[in-house]
Amino acid sequence: MTPELLNNYIIEYNKALENGEITKEEYVELLKGINIMEGIADDADGLALKAQLNVMINAAISAASLMV
């Protein structure tokens, strides 16, 4: 799975959360799933981008955890 595809998943999950299509808990679980997929799909070309993506995922999980 490419970093670009993983990023697209994040964008879709963000939209679904904003539109009320998924709960905060579902959102966090989906992001955790991306973290797992990201780790499985490592290759030399995408490591730097994946590191940035990991930061974004963790920030999104933290932000979602603060939502009321």
N, C-alpha and C positions, 0 to 999 in steps of 0.2 A: 504494500500500500504506500503510495507516494505521500510526501508531506502536504502537497497541494490538496489531495483528496481528504486527508485528515483535517486540514483547515476548513474544507467545504463542509464536513460533518459538523464542526464547531459552529459555523455560521448558521447551518440549518437548525441545530439544537437551540441556539440563541433565539432564532426567530420563533421556534415552537414555544419556548418558554415565555417570550414576550407576548405571544398571541394567546397564551393560556391553554395551549394544546397539550402541554405536559406539566407535571408538577415540579417543584423545586427538587424533590427527592429523585424523580425520574431523570431530571437534567443532570444532577450530580452523578448518578449511576452511568448515564450515557457518556459523560466526560471521562469517568474512570475507565470505561470500556475503550475509549480512544487511547488513553494512556497505555493500556495493555496492547492494543493493536500497534501502536507506535513502537513499542519495545520489540515486538516480533518482527517488524518490517525494517529493521536497521540495515543500512548500506552506507558505504563510504561517502557517496555524493550527498546524501541527505542529512548527515549527522548534525551539522550546524543549524540547519533549518528546523530539524526536529527538536533541538535544544530550545530554540525560541518558541516553538509550538508547545513544548512542555511547560514553559513559563506561562504562556497564555492559558493553557488548560488549568494549571494550578491556581492562577489568579481568578479564573472564572469559577472554579470550585469554591474558593475562599469567598468570593463575592456572593455566590448563591447561598452559601452557608449563613451569611449575615442577613439575608432577606427574611422578612417577617411573614 
